[in-house]
Each structure stands twice: as structure tokens, then as C-alpha cells.
Amino acid sequence: MQTPLPGKKNNVLSEVSEMNLQTIKTSVMKFVEDENGLTVVEYAIAGGLVAATLITAFTNLGAAVKVKINALITALGGTTA
């Protein structure tokens, strides 16, 4: 790092800005190289797919059960819902 000249605020700001950019670059590179975050994303996607599958299965099951119940009600002479 250069020693700022007296009365030269621009040099100090430039050095601080350069340090911040280097810190940001280092942080981004660590994030990109870290594979733990990828594992979390994979689990989130898998969980979403499992939830969607269960919702679809139970929705279809509910519709099938409703058809059977309405058939029973009709067979007994009642009014279906």
C-alpha cells in the first residue's frame, strides 16, 4: 500500500476503494468455490419435487375417493354433494 501524500484525500480514497474491491473479489471467489451452498440448493430442489409429487398424489386420491363416495350415496338413494 502506498503512503498517502499530505493533503491528498484522493489517494486515501483510492486506496480504500481498492481494498474494498479486493475484499469483495475475495469474498465472491470464496462463495463461488464453496460447494456447501450447492448442496443446500440441491436439497431444496429435491424437497420441492417431493412436496409437489405428494400434493399431486393426494389431490388425485381425494378426487377418486369423492367419486366412490358419491357412487355409494347414489346407490343408497341419496343426493350427491
N, C-alpha and C positions, 0 to 999 in steps of 0.2 A: 504494500500500500504506500502511496506517495504521501509525503508530509505536506499538508496544505500551506500555501503561502499566506502570510498575514493579510487580512482584508480581502481575501479571495473566497467568498462564500460558494461560488460556483464549483470550485474544486471539491469542497467538502460535500456538497450536494451530489456531485457526480460520483464520488467515491461511495457515498451511502446508497445511491441508486444502483451502482454496480454491485454492491454487496447484496442488496435486496434481490436483484435479478439472479445472482449466483445462488442465493438461498432458495429462491423459487425453483430454479432449474434443478437443483439437487433434490428438492422435495418431490418434484414431478417425476424425476427419474427413479427415485425410490418407489414411488407409487406404481409406476409402470412395471418395474421389475418384480414387485411383490405379487406372489401368486396366491396369497391367502384371500385377498379380495375376490379373486376369480372363483374360489371355492364357495364363498358365500353367495355369489351370483348364481352359480350352478345349483346350489341347494334351493335358492328362492325360485328358480325356474321349475325345478323338479316339484317343489311343493305346490306351485301354481297349477301345474299339469295334473297332479294327483287330485287337488281340490276340484278342478274343472271336470275331471272324469267322475268323481263321486257325485257332484251336483247333477251331472247329466244322467248318471245311472239312477239316482234316487228320484229324479223328476220322471223318468220313463217308468220306473217301478210304481210311482204314485199314480200315474195315468192308467197303467194296467190294472192296478188294484181298484181304481174308481170304476173302470169298465166292468169288472167282475161283480163289484158290489151293486152297481146299477142293474146288472143282469139278474142278480138274486132278488133285488127289490121288485123288478118287473115280474119275475116268476112267481113271487108271493102276492102279486096283485097290487102292489103299492105304486107310489109316484116317485120317479127318479129325481135326484137333485140336479 
